[in-house]
Amino acid sequence: MIEKKFMQSRRHFLYQSACGFGALASSAIATHAAFASSEHGGLHHAARAKRVIFLFMQGGVSQVDSFDPKPELDKRDGQMLPFDDAREFANTRKLGADHRVMRSPWSFKKYGECGRPVSELFPAIGEHADKLTMIHGMHTEGVAHGPATLFMHCGSQNLVRPSMGSWAIYGLGSENANLPGFISIAPSIGNGGARNYGSAFLPMKNQGTAIGNADLAELKLNHVRPDAAETQRWLFQHELQKMQLERFGAAGIEQGSGRDELESVIESYELAARMQLSAPEVFDLSNETAETMQLYGIDQKQTETYGRRCLLARRLCEAGVRYIQVNYGDNSANPAWDQHSNLPKHAEHAAAVDRPIAGLLTDLARRGLLEDTLVWWGGEFGRSPYAEKNGTGRDHNPGGFTVWLAGGGTKPGFAYGRTDDFGHKAIADKVHMHDLHASIFHLLGIDHERLTYKHAGRDFRLTDVHGRVVSELFA
């Protein structure tokens, strides 16, 4: 009798310990996983796009050197003129300081039937001009990389808010239950870091899954392999967690008090188990043809890294991942396109991404995927039309810059909005970052005003209390 009681108590102790240790171990994994289902989801209206590929150009591409040529810069090159600069005002509380106008060192050429001017930095993208929807009147919040990057991803400069991809998965879920619904390829660890693909106060299962980081060329999911013993370990851990959840229910614990977190962890383990079989094949690029590898520039050292990222994005797109971010940048304090004193370096970065992006557009179109895939290209802000500190680079410019969209129900070969004669400020048909978010969500079938989540006593949404749908961008 004594032996039986001892065995029962020992079994109970091990059961409680295993569940507790399991929850602790799995919490670290949960912070890096995205999940396939959405209990909230459903379309508010007919969707034009099923998924998004966001090509993030970290650091801020110069609009006047890429897609928004300004003849006035050539005419006034070298002149000292006053500019109202948001970054300068943030530092000095003064407006209208004189700066030296600096022409673009690159020429522009008209492409396609639409006759869109594109810089010689992006000749391959230029060949797709008739597919692109240019937005020239962009403006945003934040004059430094950190705040502006967070605002672009999360709709807020300071408060910890869910990222756009997390909102999309919360609203729509994934098309493939065996893969995360939101993946960020090679994100930077700086300027917001994991917050840029985080779920904040949304359920943890809506968090993005990071593949590598900005300084790693290798693209793989850690700890995912088709191994029978490994799968059994995951399943055993999953059973322990389900037992713990049952204990919560028996104790009358509903939401909160750790139950929400445990439910998310359980779903993450279910997804992880399914991924053991499906993910390795998706991430294996070796079965692509030589022609496809060449199309993305993977046959050239200069374009190989970003080419692999773009090719993986297409494969994830085919596999049903809802929101895919393809980052170009690095982990430094002054990221990639941030040329304050060396504008010619734009050419190096452009050469690394031009061919891969063009290859992605070609590949999506020929596979019939561009019709319901929205491609979004851009950075957190643009750059000034004058030389910073009378030097050889350009400063940050949130007041007027260019992004472009392709596919997913957008109007091809179309340009919307306008900056002033110097490309400094958006002055006509302006599109705020909140407006862009609202418009992208509209194409996905989401009403940005109705996709909300109650937290800390108020309803939150990606666009806060702002944002208008720019229907002029739609086909």
C-alpha positions in Angstrom: 0.0 0.0 0.0 2.8 2.4 1.0 4.7 1.5 -2.3 1.6 2.2 -4.4 1.1 5.6 -2.8 4.8 6.4 -3.3 4.5 5.4 -7.0 1.4 7.6 -7.5 3.0 10.6 -5.8 6.2 10.2 -7.8 4.2 9.9 -11.0 2.2 13.0 -10.1 5.5 14.9 -9.3 7.0 13.9 -12.7 3.8 14.9 -14.5 3.7 18.3 -12.9 7.4 18.9 -13.5 7.3 17.7 -17.1 4.5 20.1 -17.9 6.2 22.9 -16.1 9.5 22.4 -17.8 7.8 21.8 -21.1 6.1 25.2 -20.9 9.3 26.9 -20.0 11.3 25.3 -22.8 8.6 25.9 -25.4 8.1 29.6 -24.6 11.5 30.4 -26.2 10.4 28.6 -29.4 7.0 30.3 -29.3 8.6 33.7 -29.6 10.1 32.7 -32.9 7.2 30.9 -34.5 4.2 32.0 -36.6 1.1 30.0 -36.8 -1.2 28.8 -39.5 -4.7 29.4 -38.3 -6.8 32.4 -37.2 -9.9 32.2 -35.1 -10.6 35.9 -35.9 -10.3 35.7 -39.6 -12.5 36.2 -42.6 -12.7 38.6 -45.5 -14.5 41.9 -45.1 -14.9 42.2 -48.9 -13.7 40.5 -52.0 -9.9 40.2 -52.0 -7.8 41.2 -55.0 -4.6 39.7 -53.5 -4.1 36.5 -51.4 -0.6 37.3 -50.2 2.0 40.0 -49.9 5.8 40.0 -50.7 7.4 43.1 -49.2 10.8 44.0 -50.6 12.2 46.1 -47.8 15.1 48.4 -48.8 16.5 49.2 -45.4 17.9 52.7 -44.9 16.0 54.7 -47.4 16.5 54.7 -51.1 16.8 58.2 -52.7 13.7 58.9 -54.7 15.4 61.5 -56.9 18.1 59.0 -57.9 15.8 56.0 -58.6 12.2 56.6 -59.8 11.4 60.3 -59.4 13.7 62.4 -61.6 13.8 66.2 -61.1 15.2 68.4 -63.9 15.3 71.3 -61.4 18.1 69.6 -59.6 20.2 69.7 -62.8 19.4 73.3 -63.3 20.1 74.4 -59.7 23.0 72.0 -59.0 25.4 73.6 -56.6 23.1 76.5 -55.6 22.5 77.2 -51.9 18.7 77.3 -51.3 16.5 77.1 -48.2 14.8 73.9 -47.4 12.3 73.1 -44.6 13.8 69.9 -43.2 12.0 67.7 -40.7 15.2 66.1 -39.4 16.9 69.4 -39.0 13.9 70.8 -37.2 13.9 67.9 -34.8 17.5 68.7 -33.9 17.5 72.5 -34.0 13.8 73.6 -33.9 14.7 75.8 -36.9 13.4 75.7 -40.5 14.6 77.1 -43.8 18.4 76.6 -43.5 20.3 76.9 -46.7 21.6 73.7 -48.3 23.5 72.9 -51.5 21.3 71.5 -54.2 22.8 68.2 -55.6 21.8 66.8 -59.0 21.6 63.0 -59.4 24.8 61.4 -60.7 22.6 58.9 -62.6 20.7 59.4 -65.8 17.1 58.3 -66.4 15.5 56.4 -69.2 11.8 55.9 -70.1 10.6 52.3 -70.1 7.6 50.5 -71.4 4.4 51.7 -73.0 3.7 53.8 -70.0 7.0 55.7 -70.6 7.9 55.6 -66.9 11.3 57.2 -66.2 13.7 54.9 -64.3 17.2 55.6 -63.2 20.1 53.7 -64.7 20.5 52.2 -61.2 17.6 49.9 -61.9 17.6 48.9 -65.6 16.2 45.4 -65.0 13.3 46.7 -62.9 12.7 49.4 -65.5 11.9 46.6 -68.0 8.9 45.8 -65.8 7.6 49.4 -65.8 4.3 48.4 -67.3 3.7 46.1 -64.3 4.4 48.8 -61.7 2.2 51.2 -59.7 4.4 54.1 -58.7 3.5 56.1 -55.6 5.5 59.3 -55.7 3.7 61.3 -53.0 4.6 59.1 -50.0 5.3 60.7 -46.6 5.7 59.1 -43.2 6.5 59.7 -39.5 9.9 59.5 -37.9 13.2 61.2 -39.0 15.6 58.5 -37.8 15.8 54.9 -38.9 14.5 53.3 -35.7 11.2 55.2 -35.4 10.6 55.3 -39.1 11.2 51.6 -39.5 8.9 50.7 -36.6 6.3 53.1 -38.1 6.5 51.4 -41.5 6.2 47.9 -39.9 3.9 48.6 -37.0 2.1 51.9 -37.6 3.7 53.4 -34.5 7.0 55.0 -33.6 7.2 54.3 -29.9 4.5 52.0 -28.4 5.0 48.3 -28.8 2.4 47.4 -31.5 1.8 44.3 -33.7 3.6 44.3 -37.0 1.7 44.5 -40.3 2.3 40.9 -41.1 1.0 39.8 -37.7 -2.2 41.8 -38.3 -2.6 40.1 -41.7 -2.2 36.6 -40.2 -4.5 37.5 -37.3 -7.2 38.6 -39.8 -6.7 36.0 -42.5 -4.6 33.1 -41.3 -2.3 31.1 -43.6 -3.1 29.3 -46.8 -1.0 26.3 -45.6 -1.4 24.8 -42.2 2.0 23.2 -42.4 4.0 26.5 -42.6 4.0 29.8 -40.7 1.7 32.4 -42.2 4.3 35.2 -41.9 8.0 34.9 -42.6 10.6 37.6 -42.6 13.7 36.7 -44.6 17.0 38.0 -43.3 15.7 40.7 -41.0 18.0 43.2 -39.3 18.6 42.9 -35.6 18.6 46.7 -35.3 16.1 49.6 -35.8 13.3 47.7 -34.0 14.7 44.2 -34.5 12.2 41.5 -33.7 9.5 44.1 -33.1 9.3 44.6 -36.9 7.9 41.1 -37.2 6.5 40.7 -33.7 2.9 40.1 -32.6 3.1 42.4 -29.5 -0.3 42.0 -27.7 -1.9 39.9 -30.5 -1.9 36.1 -29.8 1.6 34.8 -30.0 0.7 32.5 -32.9 0.5 35.6 -35.1 4.2 36.4 -34.7 6.5 36.3 -37.8 9.1 33.6 -38.2 12.6 35.0 -38.9 14.8 33.2 -41.4 18.4 34.1 -40.7 19.4 37.7 -40.3 20.7 40.5 -42.4 24.4 39.4 -42.2 23.7 35.7 -42.9 23.7 34.4 -46.5 22.3 31.0 -45.4 18.5 30.6 -45.4 17.2 27.8 -43.3 14.8 27.1 -40.5 16.7 25.8 -37.4 15.7 22.5 -35.8 13.4 21.5 -38.7 14.4 18.2 -40.2 12.4 15.1 -41.3 13.7 12.9 -38.5 11.4 10.3 -36.9 13.0 10.5 -33.4 12.9 14.3 -33.5 9.2 14.2 -34.5 8.4 11.8 -31.7 10.1 14.2 -29.2 7.9 17.1 -30.4 4.8 15.0 -30.2 5.7 13.9 -26.6 6.2 17.5 -25.5 3.0 18.4 -27.2 1.1 15.8 -25.2 2.5 17.1 -22.0 1.3 20.6 -22.9 -2.2 19.4 -23.7 -2.4 17.7 -20.3 -1.4 21.0 -18.7 -4.1 22.8 -20.7 -6.6 20.2 -19.5 -5.6 21.0 -15.9 -6.3 24.6 -16.5 -9.8 23.7 -17.7 -10.4 21.5 -14.8 -9.4 24.3 -12.4 -11.8 26.7 -14.1 -9.1 28.9 -15.6 -10.4 30.4 -18.8 -8.5 33.1 -20.6 -5.4 34.8 -19.2 -3.3 33.5 -16.3 -1.0 31.8 -18.7 -3.7 29.9 -20.5 -3.5 32.0 -23.7 0.3 31.6 -23.8 0.1 27.9 -23.3 -2.6 27.5 -26.1 -0.2 29.4 -28.4 2.7 27.2 -27.5 0.6 24.1 -28.1 -0.3 25.3 -31.5 3.3 26.2 -32.2 4.3 22.6 -31.4 1.6 21.2 -33.6 2.9 23.4 -36.5 6.5 22.4 -35.7 5.6 18.8 -36.0 3.9 19.3 -39.3 6.8 21.4 -40.6 9.2 18.5 -40.1 7.9 17.0 -43.3 6.9 20.1 -45.4 9.4 22.8 -44.7 12.7 21.2 -45.8 11.4 20.7 -49.3 10.2 24.4 -49.6 13.6 25.7 -48.4 15.6 23.4 -50.7 16.5 25.5 -53.8 18.6 22.8 -55.4 15.7 21.4 -57.5 15.3 24.8 -59.3 16.4 24.8 -63.0 19.7 26.5 -64.1 17.5 29.0 -66.0 15.6 30.0 -62.9 18.8 30.4 -60.9 20.2 32.6 -63.6 16.9 34.6 -63.8 17.4 35.6 -60.1 21.1 36.3 -60.5 22.1 33.4 -58.3 24.8 32.6 -60.8 26.6 35.9 -60.0 28.4 36.7 -56.8 27.0 40.3 -56.7 23.4 39.2 -56.9 23.5 35.7 -55.4 22.5 36.6 -51.8 19.5 38.7 -52.5 18.6 36.4 -55.5 18.3 33.4 -53.1 16.1 35.5 -50.8 13.8 36.5 -53.7 13.6 32.9 -55.1 12.7 31.6 -51.6 10.0 34.2 -51.4 8.5 32.8 -54.6 8.6 29.3 -53.2 7.0 30.4 -50.0 4.4 32.2 -52.0 3.6 29.0 -53.9 3.5 27.1 -50.6 0.8 29.3 -49.2 2.6 31.7 -46.9 0.5 34.7 -46.5 3.0 37.5 -45.8 6.6 37.3 -46.8 9.2 40.0 -46.2 12.4 40.0 -48.2 14.9 42.3 -46.4 17.9 44.0 -48.0 20.1 45.6 -45.4 22.6 44.9 -42.6 22.8 44.9 -38.8 24.8 48.1 -38.6 23.7 51.4 -37.1 23.7 53.0 -40.5 21.9 50.5 -42.7 22.5 49.7 -46.4 20.9 52.6 -48.3 21.8 55.2 -45.7 24.3 57.2 -47.8 24.9 60.4 -45.8 28.4 61.0 -47.2 28.8 58.5 -50.1 25.8 58.7 -52.4 27.7 56.7 -55.2 27.3 53.6 -52.9 23.7 53.5 -54.0 25.0 51.9 -57.2 26.5 49.0 -55.3 23.2 48.3 -53.5 21.1 48.7 -56.6 23.3 46.2 -58.5 22.7 43.7 -55.7 18.9 43.9 -55.9 17.9 45.0 -59.4 18.3 41.7 -61.2 16.8 39.5 -58.4 13.7 41.8 -58.1 13.2 41.8 -61.8 13.6 38.0 -61.8 11.0 37.7 -59.1 8.5 39.8 -61.1 9.2 37.7 -64.2 8.8 34.4 -62.4 5.6 35.4 -60.6 4.0 36.7 -63.8 4.9 33.6 -65.9 3.5 31.3 -63.1 0.3 33.2 -62.9 1.0 34.3 -59.3 1.4 38.0 -59.9 -2.4 38.3 -60.4 -3.1 37.5 -56.7 0.3 38.4 -55.1 0.9 42.0 -54.1 4.6 43.0 -54.4 5.5 46.1 -52.3 8.9 47.7 -52.8 10.3 50.5 -50.6 12.2 51.8 -47.6 11.2 53.6 -44.4 11.7 57.0 -46.0 13.5 58.8 -48.9 16.5 61.1 -49.0 17.0 64.8 -49.3 17.5 66.5 -52.7 20.5 68.5 -51.3 23.9 67.5 -50.1 24.1 66.8 -46.4 26.5 69.2 -44.7 27.6 70.3 -48.2 29.2 66.9 -48.7 28.6 63.9 -51.1 25.6 62.3 -49.6 21.9 62.9 -48.8 20.1 63.1 -45.5 16.9 61.4 -44.4 13.7 62.6 -45.9 10.3 61.4 -44.6 8.4 64.3 -46.3 8.4 63.0 -49.9 9.6 59.7 -51.4 8.6 56.8 -53.7 7.5 53.3 -53.2 6.0 51.0 -55.9 3.5 48.1 -56.0 3.0 45.4 -58.5 0.3 42.8 -59.0 -2.5 41.9 -56.6 -5.1 44.2 -58.2 -3.0 47.3 -58.5 -3.1 49.5 -61.6 -0.2 48.6 -63.9 2.0 51.2 -65.6 0.5 53.9 -63.4 2.0 56.7 -61.4 0.2 58.4 -58.5 1.2 61.5 -56.5 3.8 64.1 -56.9 6.6 65.7 -55.0 7.7 69.4 -55.5 10.2 70.4 -58.2 13.1 69.3 -56.0 11.6 66.0 -54.9 11.7 67.1 -51.3 8.0 67.3 -50.2 4.9 65.4 -51.3 2.5 68.1 -52.6 -0.2 66.3 -54.7 -2.2 63.2 -54.1 -0.2 62.5 -51.0 -0.1 59.0 -49.5 0.7 58.7 -45.8 2.2 55.4 -44.6 -1.1 54.8 -42.8 -2.9 55.2 -46.2 -0.5 52.7 -47.8 -1.2 50.2 -45.0 -5.0 50.7 -45.3 -4.8 50.2 -49.1 -2.7 47.0 -48.9 -5.1 45.6 -46.4 -8.0 46.5 -48.7 -6.5 44.5 -51.5 -6.2 41.6 -49.1 -9.9 41.8 -48.4 -9.5 43.5 -45.0 -11.2 46.7 -43.9 -8.5 48.3 -41.8 -11.0 50.1 -39.6 -12.7 46.8 -38.7 -9.6 44.6 -38.0 -9.2 45.5 -34.3 -8.0 43.9 -31.1 -9.0 45.0 -27.6 -6.0 45.5 -25.4 -5.5 47.5 -22.2 -9.1 48.8 -22.4 -9.2 50.1 -25.9 -9.5 48.8 -29.5 -6.3 48.8 -31.4 -5.7 48.5 -35.1 -2.7 48.8 -37.5 -3.7 52.3 -38.7 -4.7 53.6 -35.2 -7.3 56.3 -35.9 -5.9 57.2 -39.3 -5.6 55.9 -42.8 -7.6 56.1 -46.0 -7.9 53.5 -48.8 -6.3 55.0 -52.0 -8.6 53.4 -54.5 -6.9 55.3 -57.4 -4.1 52.7 -57.1 -6.4 49.8 -57.9 -7.1 48.4 -61.4 
